[in-house]
Amino acid sequence: MKLLKIYNEVVKETLYYAKHDSGLSVYIMPKASYSKSYAVFGTHFGSVDRKFILPGKTDFMEIPDGVAHFLEHKLFEQPDGGNVFEDYARHGANANAYTSFNLTAYLFESTQDILENLGILLDFVRKPYFTKENVQKEQGIIGQEIGMYDDDPDWRVMMNFLSSMFSEHPVRRDIAGTVETIAQIDHELLYDCYNTFYNLSNMVLFVIGDVKPEEIAECVERHVTENEPLEREIVRDYGNEPTTVLQSEVSQKLSVSVPMFMFGFKDIDTGFDGKALLKKNIELSIIAAVLFGRSGELYSKLYDGGYILGDLGVEVECEKDYGFTVISGESKDPKKVKEIVLDYLETAVERGVSQEDFERVKRSIWGRYIKQFNNINSVAHNFMSDIFNHIGIFDFIDVIDTVTLSDVNKRLSEQFKPEYSVLSVIEPM
């Protein structure tokens, strides 16, 4: 496996890349001054991937909600009855996994025995063991987890927001599924999905820390064998999502002392990835910081007027087929917050983002990008999220210079309209 060295003069970082014969993409970022190392082994399979064409087939198949999350749980159960977490613990590693809307990732962090821990990671993810009995057992376990999320105000305010904003795209569905949908999952379905999405040509390994690239490459060669790369990319169907939102307001009563809210705007400019997607993300991040940041006049008006309690959360989500910009917090009158925000945005669109604010926030975003390289956990997770959108870790350096004030104001005028907005509220019982 030949390693390609990529050095970036601006951030003074080096990335090594190799393509294994199996199709697995391997990325290594040495950080010699760090005592800890971090590895993430991810597949481009998330909760939104519920309609696709199996390799060798011609027709789409549709799977129940929650399969990607179910698979994540089941891969920790080994054919020999071994315990993966105990294996990691013997080598001083902390391990975990997560399923998002767009990917599933398995990871560990350790200050010792990096190659041994990497071997464990590569081995157990490549050894699925699904039976009728252990699938039924897991349905009960995940069913309890789903019940916990159903009562979680933070989770429900977000999922209600997404299910109101999107009418077709599967991002509107819970990552873990429902008790009813996971009851439809059997071991044969899990093997079909595993063989499709856990093909190594649909996966990425990223290792960062005090490691030697040649040793990591040799470890991969020892542990990764017998995989036939996919002949073509997996064909996925996310539905035909309209630009309109399904409903503009949604509320639910749960055990909270003060109403919680999310208020955001649907991204109507979708269907592309790579550097174009990254550029849009930067533009929206600038807009969000200027309009909703703590130093802005909107935040002062909301906080000083007592319309919000505490901080105002701000999030920009940019994926190939969906996206949104959202603010969140606590308020005794969320509808009044919505009214104030919409009034403010009408004025903000007319006057546009100023050159001064544009330059200030752009420098701040650039600073955060540089700073992330001091946190290897952050680098690893950002890398994994970006790579499946065909965004490289150094692409930001080139793209941010192409973002202009006119780009930002054009996006502000096109996207932040009342008809693209949704207010989700969790009210006290």
DRENVEXLO-575805 format. One line per 3 residues: number of its first residue (from 0); their letters; for each residue y, x, z of C-alpha. Coordinates in nm, 4 decimals, always signed. Example, Ala and Ser with C-alpha at 12.3 -4.5 7.8 and 13.67 -1.06 7.14 Angstrom:
<sites>
0	AS	-0.4500:+1.2300:+0.7800; -0.1060:+1.3670:+0.7140;
</sites>
This chain:
<sites>
0	MKL	+0.0000:+0.0000:+0.0000; +0.3133:+0.1769:-0.1213; +0.6246:+0.1483:+0.0934;
3	LKI	+0.9648:+0.1056:-0.0688; +1.2536:+0.2373:+0.1420; +1.5796:+0.0396:+0.1380;
6	YNE	+1.8725:+0.1983:+0.3208; +2.2032:+0.0190:+0.3677; +2.4997:+0.2483:+0.4147;
9	VVK	+2.7272:-0.0225:+0.5563; +2.5146:-0.1198:+0.8585; +2.3247:+0.2122:+0.8729;
12	ETL	+1.9893:+0.0352:+0.8809; +1.6667:+0.1027:+0.6901; +1.4159:-0.1566:+0.5740;
15	YYA	+1.0729:-0.0727:+0.4348; +0.8959:-0.3158:+0.2036; +0.5456:-0.3290:+0.0618;
18	KHD	+0.3393:-0.5841:-0.1269; -0.0225:-0.5821:-0.0140; -0.3013:-0.6466:-0.2665;
21	SGL	-0.3648:-0.9753:-0.0884; -0.0154:-1.0934:-0.1819; +0.1232:-1.0481:+0.1710;
24	SVY	+0.4853:-0.9275:+0.1836; +0.5330:-0.6677:+0.4584; +0.8756:-0.5679:+0.5941;
27	IMP	+0.9352:-0.2996:+0.8566; +1.2646:-0.2062:+1.0248; +1.2353:+0.1039:+1.2494;
30	KAS	+1.4663:+0.1148:+1.5530; +1.3845:+0.4469:+1.7140; +1.6166:+0.4059:+2.0128;
33	YSK	+1.4549:+0.0792:+2.1260; +1.1759:+0.0638:+2.3829; +1.0580:-0.2786:+2.2656;
36	SYA	+0.8998:-0.3775:+1.9350; +0.8736:-0.7244:+1.7851; +0.6477:-0.8639:+1.5133;
39	VFG	+0.6537:-1.2018:+1.3383; +0.3809:-1.3254:+1.1043; +0.5032:-1.6370:+0.9256;
42	THF	+0.3961:-1.8836:+0.6626; +0.6181:-2.0992:+0.4455; +0.4689:-2.4184:+0.5874;
45	GSV	+0.6725:-2.6481:+0.8085; +0.6846:-3.0126:+0.9019; +0.8686:-3.1068:+0.5808;
48	DRK	+0.5745:-2.9869:+0.3689; +0.3809:-3.3115:+0.3721; +0.3451:-3.3745:-0.0019;
51	FIL	+0.2132:-3.0982:-0.2307; -0.0491:-3.0021:-0.4879; -0.3584:-2.8193:-0.3645;
54	PGK	-0.4525:-2.4996:-0.5541; -0.6719:-2.5878:-0.8492; -0.5666:-2.9547:-0.8414;
57	TDF	-0.3169:-3.1455:-1.0547; -0.2216:-3.4427:-0.8368; -0.0041:-3.4498:-0.5285;
60	MEI	-0.1661:-3.5104:-0.1920; +0.0270:-3.6515:+0.1036; -0.0628:-3.5550:+0.4591;
63	PDG	+0.0223:-3.7181:+0.7939; +0.3242:-3.6015:+0.9927; +0.2539:-3.3189:+1.2352;
66	VAH	-0.0108:-3.1170:+1.0489; +0.1831:-2.7865:+1.0437; +0.2425:-2.8078:+1.4198;
69	FLE	-0.1211:-2.9098:+1.4783; -0.2406:-2.6074:+1.2809; -0.0220:-2.3762:+1.4873;
72	HKL	-0.1935:-2.4993:+1.8047; -0.5461:-2.4755:+1.6642; -0.5219:-2.1196:+1.5341;
75	FEQ	-0.5162:-1.9876:+1.8910; -0.8695:-2.1230:+1.9380; -1.1134:-1.8568:+1.8190;
78	PDG	-1.4702:-1.9033:+1.6856; -1.6158:-1.6770:+1.9573; -1.4346:-1.8639:+2.2334;
81	GNV	-1.1998:-1.5704:+2.2923; -0.8534:-1.6107:+2.4386; -0.5806:-1.4605:+2.2208;
84	FED	-0.3270:-1.4514:+2.5036; -0.5667:-1.2535:+2.7232; -0.6180:-1.0071:+2.4385;
87	YAR	-0.2431:-0.9607:+2.4116; -0.2026:-0.9282:+2.7889; -0.4503:-0.6421:+2.8001;
90	HGA	-0.2152:-0.4519:+2.5706; +0.1053:-0.5476:+2.7515; +0.2367:-0.7992:+2.4960;
93	NAN	+0.4070:-1.1366:+2.5307; +0.2998:-1.3708:+2.2508; +0.4153:-1.7061:+2.1224;
96	AYT	+0.4366:-1.9251:+1.8137; +0.6583:-2.1995:+1.6794; +0.6705:-2.4582:+1.4038;
99	SFN	+1.0021:-2.5602:+1.2515; +1.0900:-2.7942:+0.9693; +1.0391:-2.5150:+0.7158;
102	LTA	+0.7976:-2.2544:+0.8536; +0.5337:-2.1660:+1.1094; +0.5496:-1.8280:+1.2832;
105	YLF	+0.3289:-1.6300:+1.5207; +0.4851:-1.3454:+1.7151; +0.4610:-1.0919:+1.9912;
108	EST	+0.6891:-0.8455:+2.1664; +0.5721:-0.5365:+2.3475; +0.6729:-0.1948:+2.4755;
111	QDI	+0.3256:-0.0468:+2.4254; +0.0122:-0.0571:+2.2061; +0.2032:-0.1899:+1.9060;
114	LEN	-0.0759:-0.1244:+1.6565; -0.3379:-0.2879:+1.8790; -0.1174:-0.5940:+1.9255;
117	LGI	-0.0435:-0.6091:+1.5544; -0.4155:-0.6038:+1.4867; -0.4639:-0.9005:+1.7199;
120	LLD	-0.1863:-1.0895:+1.5422; -0.3220:-1.0247:+1.1937; -0.6789:-1.1063:+1.2963;
123	FVR	-0.6472:-1.4329:+1.4858; -0.4136:-1.5999:+1.2371; -0.6672:-1.5174:+0.9653;
126	KPY	-0.9635:-1.6737:+1.1522; -0.9344:-2.0526:+1.1511; -1.1894:-2.2452:+1.3532;
129	FTK	-1.1723:-2.6225:+1.3198; -1.4442:-2.8645:+1.4222; -1.4546:-3.2394:+1.4674;
132	ENV	-1.4799:-3.1937:+1.8436; -1.1998:-2.9414:+1.8972; -0.9653:-3.1365:+1.6706;
135	QKE	-1.0210:-3.4530:+1.8737; -0.9550:-3.2590:+2.1946; -0.6285:-3.1219:+2.0547;
138	QGI	-0.5129:-3.4694:+1.9540; -0.4999:-3.5630:+2.3214; -0.3114:-3.2468:+2.4164;
141	IGQ	-0.0515:-3.2819:+2.1408; -0.0252:-3.6535:+2.2125; +0.0982:-3.5659:+2.5622;
144	EIG	+0.3461:-3.3179:+2.4138; +0.4776:-3.5871:+2.1793; +0.5254:-3.8184:+2.4768;
147	MYD	+0.7362:-3.5548:+2.6499; +0.9584:-3.5176:+2.3429; +0.9966:-3.8950:+2.3170;
150	DDP	+1.1657:-3.8878:+2.6598; +1.3752:-3.5756:+2.5947; +1.7413:-3.6773:+2.5353;
153	DWR	+1.8276:-3.3535:+2.3530; +1.5393:-3.3998:+2.1105; +1.5925:-3.7712:+2.0577;
156	VMM	+1.9660:-3.7419:+1.9869; +1.8835:-3.4881:+1.7138; +1.5888:-3.6731:+1.5582;
159	NFL	+1.7820:-4.0016:+1.5623; +2.0652:-3.8172:+1.3898; +1.8346:-3.6813:+1.1185;
162	SSM	+1.6449:-4.0060:+1.0654; +1.9772:-4.1862:+1.0178; +2.1254:-3.9226:+0.7873;
165	FSE	+1.8235:-3.8876:+0.5554; +1.6300:-4.1718:+0.3993; +1.3786:-3.9821:+0.1792;
168	HPV	+1.3655:-3.6176:+0.2836; +1.0884:-3.5497:+0.5414; +1.3292:-3.3592:+0.7679;
171	RRD	+1.3899:-3.7045:+0.9113; +1.0405:-3.7006:+1.0661; +0.9375:-3.5440:+1.3975;
174	IAG	+0.7933:-3.1941:+1.3683; +0.4978:-3.2798:+1.5941; +0.4408:-3.6165:+1.4274;
177	TVE	+0.3517:-3.9257:+1.6269; +0.0427:-4.0252:+1.8232; -0.0516:-4.2462:+1.5278;
180	TIA	-0.0094:-3.9783:+1.2591; -0.1956:-3.7006:+1.4432; -0.4849:-3.9438:+1.4947;
183	QID	-0.5342:-3.9227:+1.1149; -0.5829:-3.5432:+1.1234; -0.9388:-3.4101:+1.0936;
186	HEL	-1.0916:-3.0645:+1.0527; -1.1329:-3.1004:+0.6756; -0.7630:-3.1765:+0.6298;
189	LYD	-0.6729:-2.8762:+0.8458; -0.8871:-2.6477:+0.6299; -0.7264:-2.7868:+0.3113;
192	CYN	-0.3779:-2.7162:+0.4471; -0.4761:-2.3807:+0.5909; -0.6287:-2.2609:+0.2635;
195	TFY	-0.3171:-2.3714:+0.0780; -0.0338:-2.2512:+0.3010; -0.1990:-1.9659:+0.4893;
198	NLS	-0.2793:-1.7864:+0.1677; -0.1254:-1.4437:+0.2262; +0.0910:-1.4682:-0.0850;
201	NMV	+0.2699:-1.7536:+0.0961; +0.3178:-1.5430:+0.4117; +0.5444:-1.2647:+0.5400;
204	LFV	+0.5000:-1.0019:+0.8107; +0.8107:-0.8525:+0.9715; +0.7925:-0.5722:+1.2282;
207	IGD	+1.0965:-0.4223:+1.4012; +1.1374:-0.1700:+1.6827; +1.0184:+0.1772:+1.7752;
210	VKP	+0.7525:+0.1912:+1.5042; +0.6461:+0.4270:+1.2261; +0.6340:+0.2441:+0.8906;
213	EEI	+0.3311:+0.4418:+0.7680; +0.1304:+0.3474:+1.0772; +0.2223:-0.0197:+1.0397;
216	AEC	+0.1150:-0.0080:+0.6724; -0.2173:+0.1535:+0.7643; -0.2758:-0.1131:+1.0307;
219	VER	-0.2163:-0.3868:+0.7748; -0.4628:-0.2203:+0.5367; -0.7298:-0.2118:+0.8095;
222	HVT	-0.6926:-0.5737:+0.9151; -0.6027:-0.7610:+0.5964; -0.8864:-0.8052:+0.3480;
225	ENE	-1.0478:-1.0636:+0.1228; -0.7650:-1.2881:+0.0132; -0.7216:-1.4204:-0.3383;
228	PLE	-0.3457:-1.4548:-0.4060; -0.2190:-1.7900:-0.5260; -0.1993:-1.8129:-0.9039;
231	REI	+0.1321:-1.9948:-0.8786; +0.3803:-2.1039:-0.6151; +0.2855:-2.4102:-0.4173;
234	VRD	+0.4360:-2.7223:-0.5736; +0.6072:-2.9317:-0.3056; +0.7737:-3.2735:-0.3179;
237	YGN	+1.0497:-3.3589:-0.0697; +1.1424:-3.6941:-0.2200; +1.4523:-3.7986:-0.4088;
240	EPT	+1.7157:-3.7865:-0.1356; +2.0388:-3.9766:-0.2221; +2.3823:-3.8464:-0.1276;
243	TVL	+2.4426:-4.1520:+0.0920; +2.3338:-4.1677:+0.4562; +2.0793:-4.4255:+0.5703;
246	QSE	+2.3001:-4.5560:+0.8525; +2.6264:-4.4323:+0.9965; +2.5552:-4.4950:+1.3652;
249	VSQ	+2.2468:-4.5015:+1.5854; +2.2003:-4.5236:+1.9631; +1.9170:-4.5145:+2.2140;
252	KLS	+1.9023:-4.5594:+2.5908; +1.7362:-4.2901:+2.8009; +1.7676:-4.1425:+3.1480;
255	VSV	+2.1020:-3.9595:+3.1187; +2.4043:-3.9757:+3.3461; +2.6656:-3.9437:+3.0693;
258	PMF	+2.6330:-4.0407:+2.7021; +2.5241:-3.7569:+2.4695; +2.6246:-3.7489:+2.1040;
261	MFG	+2.5788:-3.5707:+1.7742; +2.8311:-3.6360:+1.5003; +2.7916:-3.4666:+1.1672;
264	FKD	+2.8237:-3.4623:+0.7920; +2.5536:-3.4562:+0.5287; +2.5412:-3.1697:+0.2805;
267	IDT	+2.5491:-3.3278:-0.0642; +2.5421:-2.9995:-0.2595; +2.1753:-2.8953:-0.2495;
270	GFD	+1.8904:-2.7773:-0.4710; +1.9468:-2.4000:-0.4760; +1.8511:-2.0994:-0.2650;
273	GKA	+1.9117:-1.7224:-0.2609; +2.2622:-1.5799:-0.2521; +2.4175:-1.9096:-0.3634;
276	LLK	+2.2722:-2.0781:-0.0535; +2.3930:-1.7934:+0.1661; +2.7433:-1.8228:+0.0206;
279	KNI	+2.7511:-2.1943:+0.0988; +2.6346:-2.1207:+0.4530; +2.9200:-1.8747:+0.5053;
282	ELS	+3.1746:-2.1211:+0.3637; +3.0546:-2.3998:+0.5925; +3.0427:-2.1639:+0.8908;
285	IIA	+3.4075:-2.0761:+0.8307; +3.5006:-2.4431:+0.8081; +3.3063:-2.5308:+1.1232;
288	AVL	+3.4655:-2.2479:+1.3227; +3.8201:-2.3346:+1.2111; +3.7861:-2.7113:+1.2564;
291	FGR	+3.5601:-2.7370:+1.5606; +3.5956:-2.4029:+1.7419; +3.7286:-2.3763:+2.0968;
294	SGE	+4.0522:-2.2197:+1.9772; +4.1272:-2.5089:+1.7406; +4.3564:-2.8044:+1.7950;
297	LYS	+4.0746:-3.0604:+1.7647; +3.8810:-2.9127:+2.0553; +4.1986:-2.9034:+2.2660;
300	KLY	+4.2733:-3.2653:+2.1866; +3.9223:-3.3799:+2.2732; +3.8912:-3.1731:+2.5892;
303	DGG	+4.2430:-3.2141:+2.7277; +4.2278:-3.5871:+2.6595; +3.9030:-3.6167:+2.8531;
306	YIL	+3.7106:-3.7364:+2.5486; +3.4453:-3.4630:+2.5839; +3.2958:-3.3116:+2.8966;
309	GDL	+3.2411:-2.9379:+2.8719; +3.1699:-2.7479:+2.5533; +3.1431:-2.8806:+2.2002;
312	GVE	+2.8302:-2.7567:+2.0236; +2.8681:-2.6666:+1.6565; +2.5828:-2.6142:+1.4103;
315	VEC	+2.5603:-2.5505:+1.0368; +2.2195:-2.6063:+0.8767; +2.1666:-2.4886:+0.5200;
318	EKD	+1.8288:-2.5223:+0.3505; +1.7461:-2.5459:-0.0178; +1.6861:-2.9217:-0.0189;
321	YGF	+1.8925:-3.0458:+0.2739; +2.1736:-2.9500:+0.5054; +2.4383:-3.0745:+0.7469;
324	TVI	+2.7243:-2.9686:+0.9724; +2.7242:-3.1240:+1.3176; +2.9073:-3.1195:+1.6505;
327	SGE	+2.7471:-3.2287:+1.9763; +2.8303:-3.2763:+2.3397; +2.8794:-3.5288:+2.6183;
330	SKD	+3.1417:-3.8023:+2.6162; +3.2097:-4.1246:+2.7986; +3.3244:-4.2693:+2.4643;
333	PKK	+3.1408:-4.1100:+2.1655; +3.2842:-4.3636:+1.9210; +3.6346:-4.2569:+2.0205;
336	VKE	+3.5330:-3.8961:+1.9555; +3.4173:-3.9994:+1.6086; +3.7479:-4.1766:+1.5453;
339	IVL	+3.9528:-3.8761:+1.6555; +3.7433:-3.6337:+1.4478; +3.7708:-3.8439:+1.1321;
342	DYL	+4.1478:-3.8777:+1.1743; +4.1791:-3.5036:+1.2265; +3.9639:-3.4258:+0.9231;
345	ETA	+4.1791:-3.6440:+0.6990; +4.4785:-3.4272:+0.7865; +4.2754:-3.1045:+0.7735;
348	VER	+4.1524:-3.1797:+0.4209; +4.5077:-3.2456:+0.3013; +4.6512:-2.9219:+0.4372;
351	GVS	+4.3371:-2.7090:+0.3944; +4.2234:-2.4049:+0.5906; +4.5079:-2.1546:+0.6225;
354	QED	+4.4839:-1.7991:+0.4931; +4.5303:-1.6700:+0.8472; +4.2440:-1.8791:+0.9914;
357	FER	+4.0243:-1.7958:+0.6931; +4.0649:-1.4210:+0.7410; +4.0278:-1.4414:+1.1185;
360	VKR	+3.7041:-1.6380:+1.1117; +3.5646:-1.4389:+0.8217; +3.6090:-1.1207:+1.0260;
363	SIW	+3.4426:-1.2886:+1.3219; +3.1392:-1.3912:+1.1139; +3.1179:-1.0397:+0.9751;
366	GRY	+3.1234:-0.9051:+1.3311; +2.8395:-1.1347:+1.4398; +2.6310:-1.0149:+1.1464;
369	IKQ	+2.6790:-0.6516:+1.2492; +2.6139:-0.7304:+1.6153; +2.2807:-0.9002:+1.5467;
372	FNN	+2.1204:-0.5640:+1.4662; +2.1438:-0.4809:+1.8373; +1.9069:-0.7690:+1.9163;
375	INS	+1.5685:-0.7207:+1.7525; +1.4525:-1.0724:+1.8454; +1.7517:-1.2189:+1.6644;
378	VAH	+1.6976:-0.9968:+1.3612; +1.3318:-1.0990:+1.3377; +1.3919:-1.4732:+1.3584;
381	NFM	+1.6873:-1.4682:+1.1200; +1.4875:-1.2564:+0.8776; +1.1943:-1.4988:+0.8770;
384	SDI	+1.4174:-1.8026:+0.8235; +1.6091:-1.6363:+0.5401; +1.3240:-1.4739:+0.3509;
387	FNH	+1.1606:-1.8052:+0.2611; +1.4967:-1.9063:+0.1128; +1.4915:-1.5864:-0.0959;
390	IGI	+1.7733:-1.4325:+0.1084; +1.7448:-1.0642:+0.1943; +1.8607:-0.9145:+0.5216;
393	FDF	+2.1365:-0.7107:+0.3520; +2.2487:-0.9820:+0.1059; +2.5178:-1.0960:+0.3490;
396	IDV	+2.7126:-0.7732:+0.2901; +2.7532:-0.8481:-0.0797; +2.7944:-1.2240:-0.0528;
399	IDT	+3.0675:-1.2456:+0.2121; +3.3076:-1.0535:-0.0138; +3.2682:-1.3238:-0.2797;
402	VTL	+3.3776:-1.6071:-0.0464; +3.7373:-1.7067:-0.1160; +3.9824:-1.9401:+0.0545;
405	SDV	+3.9744:-2.1735:-0.2461; +3.5918:-2.1926:-0.2185; +3.6222:-2.2940:+0.1446;
408	NKR	+3.8873:-2.5590:+0.0872; +3.6981:-2.7021:-0.2079; +3.3879:-2.7461:+0.0056;
411	LSE	+3.5960:-2.8932:+0.2874; +3.7433:-3.1585:+0.0578; +3.4078:-3.2496:-0.0990;
414	QFK	+3.1715:-3.2651:+0.1977; +3.3611:-3.3800:+0.5065; +3.4064:-3.7440:+0.4116;
417	PEY	+3.3487:-4.0454:+0.6378; +3.0797:-4.1887:+0.4089; +2.8653:-3.8770:+0.4612;
420	SVL	+2.8890:-3.8919:+0.8421; +2.6430:-4.0034:+1.1095; +2.6975:-4.0605:+1.4829;
423	SVI	+2.3902:-4.0441:+1.7078; +2.4276:-4.1397:+2.0737; +2.1972:-4.1347:+2.3763;
426	EPM	+2.3315:-4.3817:+2.6313; +2.2456:-4.4122:+3.0009; +1.9761:-4.6661:+3.0894;
</sites>
